[in-house]
């Protein structure tokens, strides 16, 4: 399969290609059906495939579509890996099982949304909901400007956001709108007040597939931050010096971190990968979010604002609806062969590095 052929134009096509790649590899998929249907009436599911021994003590997880529409990229990498005989042979020879989780958030993937069907950002949803949730006063201050009553936003709305950035700085603006919030359910980066379907389902997958492992690596595939086509390797563990040292030993010194400000991402709350330590406490865990750049940050920001406004206004005329949805997909998926080649090259490289890191004593 060519690089371009591993990518798709819809969730249904991506799932079909993924399941075909699983079959061609002689593997079996375990599907977790989603309660709702996709935008074309298709069934939705989180599909899980294990390539390797059931009792392997070293496990690499490669996951896609935590943020729905970002799954176009992640699915392409997963399909490529399933068809990469050299990668599969190396993993087997080193005793590393590879677990593919296709479409962590299938609803968002199908409907070209970053959020789940609960309008929750899955990577802000992993909290102990019996305890008080983190406050985000910056978002509270900006909420009415971020998702305004009309779209496109008025000059006064845009001026208000610019004034916040001028007063507090761009990093503070990014942290305010993207770090996570729990008080505006019709807003951006909403973390929810309960575990989502994807949260609960993923935890079951980790329990079923990860509790025999002594060492676990995880590459969670994302898009939307950084230079076009560049895969930033963002440290995806707790703020732990030993885990960061392992990550840099596996993937290189270019590993960035939200904890020291070196990442293009703000410091976030409710992170998904925290679940691995809760569900598989016996394992030594090392992980990254592979964050591929698409378009400039403010274009991504405006696409998310437009999409949330659209979600809040179902009466929107079809022409404007189609324009906003295309804007969202283009913000998270660059549909060119050159971009796809760069994505695959870096994804395969990072996966092979993780296999070698897991196998090292």
C-alpha positions in Angstrom: 0.0 0.0 0.0 1.3 3.5 -0.9 1.6 6.1 1.8 -1.3 8.1 0.4 -3.5 5.0 0.2 -3.3 4.5 4.0 -5.2 7.7 4.6 -8.9 8.3 4.1 -11.6 10.9 3.5 -14.0 9.8 6.1 -14.2 7.8 9.3 -16.1 5.0 7.6 -13.3 4.7 5.0 -10.6 4.9 7.6 -12.2 2.2 9.7 -12.7 0.0 6.6 -9.1 0.3 5.7 -7.9 -0.3 9.2 -10.0 -3.5 9.6 -8.8 -4.6 6.1 -5.2 -4.1 7.2 -5.8 -6.1 10.4 -7.2 -9.0 8.4 -4.3 -8.8 5.9 -1.9 -9.0 8.9 -3.6 -12.2 10.1 -4.9 -10.5 13.3 -8.3 -10.1 15.0 -10.0 -6.9 16.0 -12.1 -6.5 19.1 -14.6 -3.8 18.5 -16.3 -1.7 21.2 -19.5 -0.3 19.7 -20.4 3.3 20.3 -24.0 4.0 21.3 -24.6 6.5 18.4 -24.2 6.4 14.7 -21.9 8.4 12.5 -22.7 11.3 10.2 -23.5 9.0 7.3 -25.5 6.6 9.5 -22.5 4.2 9.8 -21.8 2.3 13.0 -19.1 3.7 15.3 -16.6 1.8 17.4 -13.3 1.9 19.2 -11.5 -1.0 17.5 -8.7 -2.7 19.4 -6.1 -5.0 17.8 -3.2 -6.8 19.5 -0.2 -7.8 17.4 1.9 -10.1 19.7 1.6 -12.6 22.5 -1.2 -12.2 25.0 1.2 -12.7 27.9 3.9 -10.3 26.5 5.5 -8.3 29.4 6.4 -5.4 27.1 3.6 -3.6 25.4 3.5 -0.6 23.0 0.2 1.2 22.6 -0.4 3.2 19.4 -3.7 5.1 19.5 -5.6 7.5 17.2 -8.5 10.0 17.3 -8.4 11.0 21.0 -9.5 14.3 19.4 -11.9 12.9 16.8 -11.1 14.7 13.6 -7.4 14.3 14.3 -7.9 10.6 13.5 -7.4 11.1 9.8 -3.7 11.4 10.6 -3.4 8.7 13.3 -5.4 6.1 11.4 -3.0 6.5 8.4 0.0 5.8 10.7 -1.7 2.8 12.3 -2.6 1.3 8.9 0.9 1.8 7.7 2.4 0.1 10.7 0.1 -2.9 10.3 1.4 -3.4 6.8 5.1 -2.8 7.7 6.6 -6.3 7.8 10.0 -5.0 9.1 8.4 -3.2 12.0 6.2 -6.2 12.9 9.1 -8.6 12.7 11.3 -6.4 14.9 8.6 -6.1 17.6 8.1 -9.9 17.6 11.8 -10.6 17.8 12.1 -8.3 20.8 9.1 -9.8 22.6 7.1 -6.5 22.3 3.3 -6.7 21.7 1.8 -3.8 19.8 -1.7 -2.7 20.7 -3.5 -0.6 18.2 -6.5 1.4 19.5 -8.2 2.9 16.4 -10.6 5.8 17.0 -10.6 6.5 20.8 -13.3 9.0 20.0 -15.1 7.6 16.9 -18.0 10.1 17.2 -15.7 13.1 16.8 -13.8 11.3 14.0 -17.0 10.7 12.0 -18.6 14.1 12.6 -15.4 16.1 12.1 -15.4 17.3 15.7 -12.6 17.4 18.1 -14.9 16.5 21.0 -16.9 13.5 22.0 -20.7 13.2 21.6 -20.9 14.7 25.1 -19.0 17.8 23.8 -16.1 16.8 26.0 -12.4 17.1 25.2 -11.3 13.5 25.9 -7.9 14.7 26.9 -9.3 16.9 29.7 -11.7 14.2 31.0 -9.5 12.0 33.2 -10.2 13.2 36.7 -11.4 11.8 39.9 -14.9 13.2 39.7 -15.5 12.6 43.4 -13.2 15.5 44.1 -13.4 19.2 43.2 -12.5 19.9 39.6 -9.8 22.4 38.7 -10.9 26.0 38.1 -10.0 28.0 35.1 -10.7 31.7 35.8 -9.0 32.7 32.5 -11.5 30.8 30.5 -14.4 32.2 32.7 -13.2 35.7 31.7 -13.0 34.8 28.0 -16.0 32.4 27.6 -18.4 34.9 25.9 -15.6 36.0 23.5 -14.3 32.6 22.6 -17.7 31.3 21.5 -19.6 34.5 20.7 -23.3 34.8 19.9 -22.7 35.3 16.1 -20.2 33.9 13.6 -18.1 35.3 12.2 -17.3 37.2 15.4 -17.7 40.9 15.6 -14.7 43.3 15.6 -15.5 44.0 19.3 -15.2 40.3 20.2 -11.9 39.9 18.4 -10.6 43.1 20.0 -11.5 41.7 23.4 -9.4 38.5 22.8 -6.5 40.6 21.5 -6.7 42.8 24.6 -6.5 39.8 26.8 -3.4 38.6 24.9 -1.9 42.1 25.1 -2.4 42.3 28.8 -1.4 38.7 29.8 0.7 37.4 26.9 0.0 34.8 24.2 1.0 31.8 26.4 -1.5 33.0 29.0 -4.2 33.2 26.3 -3.4 29.7 25.1 -3.5 28.3 28.7 -6.8 30.0 29.4 -8.6 28.6 26.4 -7.0 25.2 26.1 -5.9 23.9 29.5 -9.4 22.6 30.3 -12.5 23.9 32.0 -15.5 22.4 33.7 -18.0 25.3 33.9 -19.0 26.0 30.3 -20.5 22.8 28.8 -21.1 24.6 25.5 -17.6 26.0 25.4 -14.2 25.0 24.2 -12.0 22.3 25.8 -14.7 21.3 28.2 -13.5 18.5 30.5 -17.0 17.4 31.6 -18.3 16.5 35.0 -18.4 12.7 34.5 -16.3 10.1 32.6 -17.3 10.0 28.9 -18.0 6.8 27.0 -14.5 6.9 25.5 -13.0 7.3 29.0 -14.8 4.3 30.4 -14.2 2.2 27.3 -10.5 3.0 27.2 -10.1 2.0 30.8 -11.6 -1.4 30.1 -9.2 -1.8 27.2 -6.2 -1.0 29.4 -7.4 -3.4 32.1 -7.9 -6.2 29.5 -4.7 -5.7 27.6 -2.2 -4.0 29.9 -2.3 -5.7 33.3 0.1 -8.5 32.3 2.7 -6.0 31.1 5.8 -5.1 33.1 6.7 -2.2 30.8 4.3 -0.1 28.7 5.0 2.5 26.1 2.3 4.7 24.5 2.3 6.8 21.4 -0.9 8.8 21.1 -1.2 10.5 17.7 -2.4 14.1 17.4 -2.5 17.0 15.0 -2.9 20.8 15.2 0.1 22.3 16.9 3.5 23.3 15.5 5.1 23.7 12.1 3.3 21.8 9.2 4.3 18.2 9.0 6.6 18.3 12.0 5.9 15.7 14.7 6.6 17.2 18.1 7.2 14.5 20.6 5.5 15.7 23.8 6.3 13.9 27.1 3.0 12.2 28.1 3.5 11.0 31.6 3.3 12.4 35.1 5.9 15.1 36.0 8.5 12.4 36.8 12.2 12.8 36.1 12.9 9.1 35.7 10.1 8.8 33.1 11.3 11.9 31.2 14.8 10.4 31.1 13.5 7.2 29.7 11.4 9.1 27.1 14.5 11.0 26.0 16.6 7.8 25.9 14.0 6.2 23.6 13.0 9.1 21.4 15.8 11.6 21.6 16.6 14.9 23.4 14.1 16.8 21.3 11.3 15.5 23.6 9.3 18.5 24.9 7.3 18.8 28.1 4.3 20.7 29.2 5.8 20.8 32.7 8.8 22.9 31.8 7.2 25.1 29.1 9.2 23.6 26.3 6.1 22.2 24.5 3.9 24.0 22.0 1.1 22.8 24.2 -0.1 24.6 27.3 0.0 22.7 30.6 -3.3 20.7 30.6 -5.6 19.1 33.2 -7.4 15.7 33.0 -4.9 14.1 30.7 -5.9 10.8 29.2 -2.6 9.0 29.6 -2.9 9.3 33.4 -5.2 6.3 33.1 -2.4 3.9 32.4 -0.9 4.3 35.8 -4.4 4.0 37.4 -5.4 0.9 35.4 -2.0 -0.8 35.0 -0.2 0.2 38.2 2.2 -2.7 38.0 3.8 -1.4 34.8 6.7 1.0 34.2 5.1 3.5 31.8 6.8 5.8 29.2 4.8 7.7 26.6 4.5 10.6 24.2 1.9 12.5 22.4 3.0 12.8 18.7 1.8 16.2 17.8 1.9 16.9 14.0 1.6 20.5 12.8 -0.9 21.5 10.2 -1.8 25.2 9.9 -0.8 28.2 12.1 -2.1 28.1 15.7 -4.6 31.0 15.4 -6.2 29.3 12.3 -6.6 26.2 14.4 -8.0 28.3 17.3 -10.6 30.0 15.0 -11.6 26.7 13.4 -12.4 25.3 16.9 -14.3 28.4 17.9 -16.3 28.3 14.7 -17.1 24.6 15.2 -18.3 25.1 18.7 -20.5 28.0 17.6 -21.9 25.7 14.9 -22.6 23.0 17.5 -24.5 25.6 19.6 -26.5 26.8 16.5 -28.1 23.8 14.8 -30.3 26.2 12.7 -27.2 27.3 10.8 -27.7 27.3 7.0 -26.2 24.4 5.1 -23.7 26.5 3.2 -22.2 28.0 6.3 -22.3 24.6 8.0 -20.3 23.0 5.2 -17.8 25.8 5.2 -17.1 25.5 8.9 -16.8 21.7 8.8 -14.3 21.9 6.0 -12.4 24.6 8.0 -12.2 22.2 10.9 -11.0 19.2 9.0 -8.4 21.3 7.2 -7.1 22.6 10.6 -6.3 19.0 11.7 -5.6 17.2 8.4 -3.5 18.4 5.6 -4.6 16.4 2.6 -1.4 16.3 0.5 0.9 13.5 -0.3 3.9 15.4 1.0 2.4 16.0 4.4 1.3 12.3 4.7 4.8 11.1 3.8 6.3 13.2 6.6 3.6 12.0 9.0 4.2 8.3 8.2 8.0 8.6 8.3 8.0 10.1 11.8 5.3 7.8 13.1 7.1 4.6 11.9 10.4 5.9 13.3 8.9 6.7 16.7 7.2 3.4 16.9 10.4 1.5 16.1 12.3 3.6 18.7 9.6 2.7 21.3 10.0 -1.1 20.5 13.7 -0.8 21.1 13.3 1.2 24.3 10.8 -1.3 25.7 13.1 -4.2 24.8 16.2 -2.7 26.4 17.1 -3.9 29.9 
